[in-house]
Structure formats: structure tokens, C-alpha cells
Amino acid sequence: MTYPSGGFVQIVDGAGHPAFRPLTTLRAQGLELRLRHHFFYAPHEIPGYLFDIHLGGRFAGTYSALIERDAGKIPEIGHVGILLERSFYGQRLPARATSAVLPLYRAHGIREVLITFDEANRALESACSELGATHLDTLLLDGRMSKKRYLLPVPMLVPA
């Protein structure tokens, strides 16, 4: 599997691996995030979780969570990746899904989540605003693509 940033992923069986927490499903705000698989993102071998997002029993998209305390290792891709089915647009799923994953980030000792997205992605910009994330900067990549970067503090006590 290849990421748009040029990195690639090695899918692994995370059961019992020290980089991963034992879990199968996360729930929050009417969503269910079902673990599809664990992976390592190259070139830094960063552990990650890939979830299928379900709303009302229907598949709505995917959410990937990279688990890395040093955001300098993931400056262009960030901690969050989300891809939604078009029929679920406009239902605040990026913010709702990120809220569901906050306890997992906290369990891994991550205090701030780096969210990056293409400058034209208004849905993620709205999600960042709703979640209380702070605009960090905008990167110009390869002289043509702009990516906005936001930092989301992970509260000490994350609602279950």
C-alpha cells in the first residue's frame, strides 16, 4: 500500500506487538470505528491503525491513525488520514472520528495530534475548527501543492 506522500505501508499482525494496543472497535458520537489492520509506515517504521468507519451500520470510510510522538517524523502526512464515501459528506465525520480516536492517541502518550490536509479540503478545516485545533502553518510541497497543518491538543482525560 502506498501513501500519497510517497511513503509506503507494511501491513502486520499487531496482536501482541508492543507497538499496538489490544482493541477491535472504538465508539463515539454515533460512530463505530472497526479495526481493519495494523501497519508500519515507512521510512521511519511508524506504527499505525487502519479503521473502517461505520455509521448506522453502514460503511462510511476509513480512518488511519499514525502513532508517533515526534511530529517531525511525519511533517507532511500528520497523525490523521481519513477517506469518506461521498454519500457521507456533510455529516461532520472527520471531527467525530477523530474524537473517537483521541483516547487511543492518549494511551500511546501522544499529547498533540498533527493534522495535515490539502489546502482546498474545507471539510478537514471545519473539523479542525470544531475540535479546537490551532493552525500551525501551510507547507508548499514540490512548489505546487499546499498543505495546511493544525495541532490538536489531546486532553488528559478524554471522554469515553
Residue pairs with C-beta under 8 A, 6 or more apart in sequence:
1 8
1 9
1 11
1 39
2 8
2 9
3 9
3 41
3 77
3 81
5 76
5 77
7 41
7 42
7 43
7 77
8 41
8 42
9 39
9 40
9 41
9 42
9 48
10 39
10 40
10 42
11 37
11 38
11 39
12 37
12 38
12 39
12 40
13 38
14 20
14 37
14 38
14 47
14 49
15 22
17 38
17 47
19 38
19 40
19 47
19 67
20 38
20 47
20 49
21 104
21 107
21 108
23 35
23 104
24 34
24 35
25 32
25 33
25 34
25 35
26 32
26 33
26 51
26 100
26 101
26 103
26 104
27 33
27 100
28 96
28 99
28 100
28 159
28 160
29 96
29 99
29 100
30 55
30 56
30 96
31 53
31 54
31 55
31 60
31 93
31 96
31 97
31 100
32 53
32 54
32 55
33 51
33 52
33 53
33 54
33 63
33 97
33 100
33 101
34 51
34 52
34 54
35 49
35 50
35 51
36 50
36 51
36 52
36 62
37 50
38 47
38 48
38 49
38 50
39 47
39 48
39 49
39 50
39 64
40 46
40 47
40 48
41 47
41 48
41 66
41 74
41 77
44 68
44 73
44 74
46 66
46 67
46 68
46 73
46 74
47 66
47 67
47 68
48 64
48 65
48 66
48 67
49 64
49 65
49 67
49 104
50 62
50 63
50 64
51 62
51 63
51 64
51 65
51 97
51 101
52 59
52 61
52 62
53 59
53 60
53 61
53 62
53 63
53 82
53 84
53 93
53 97
54 60
55 88
55 91
55 93
59 85
60 84
60 85
60 88
60 91
60 93
61 82
61 83
61 84
61 85
61 88
61 93
62 81
62 82
62 83
63 80
63 81
63 82
63 97
63 98
63 101
64 80
64 81
64 82
65 79
65 80
65 81
65 101
65 104
65 105
66 74
66 77
66 78
66 79
66 80
66 81
67 79
67 105
67 108
67 110
68 74
68 79
68 110
69 108
69 109
69 110
69 111
71 78
71 79
71 112
71 114
74 114
75 114
75 116
75 139
75 149
76 116
76 139
76 141
76 147
77 116
78 113
78 114
78 115
78 116
78 117
78 149
79 105
79 110
79 113
79 114
79 115
80 98
80 101
80 113
80 114
80 115
80 116
82 93
82 94
82 97
82 98
82 124
84 93
84 94
84 123
89 123
92 126
92 127
92 130
94 123
94 124
94 126
94 127
95 126
95 127
95 130
95 131
98 113
98 115
98 127
98 131
98 152
99 131
99 159
102 113
102 154
102 155
102 158
103 158
103 160
105 113
105 154
106 154
106 155
106 156
106 158
110 154
111 153
111 154
112 151
112 152
112 153
112 154
113 133
113 151
113 152
113 154
114 136
114 149
114 150
114 151
114 152
115 124
115 127
115 128
115 133
115 149
115 150
115 151
115 152
116 139
116 147
116 148
116 149
116 150
117 124
117 125
117 147
117 148
118 145
118 146
118 147
118 148
119 138
119 146
119 147
119 148
121 148
125 148
128 135
128 150
128 152
131 152
132 152
132 153
133 150
133 151
133 152
134 150
134 151
134 152
135 148
135 149
135 150
136 149
136 150
136 151
137 148
137 149
138 146
138 147
138 148
138 149
139 146
139 147
139 149
140 146
141 147
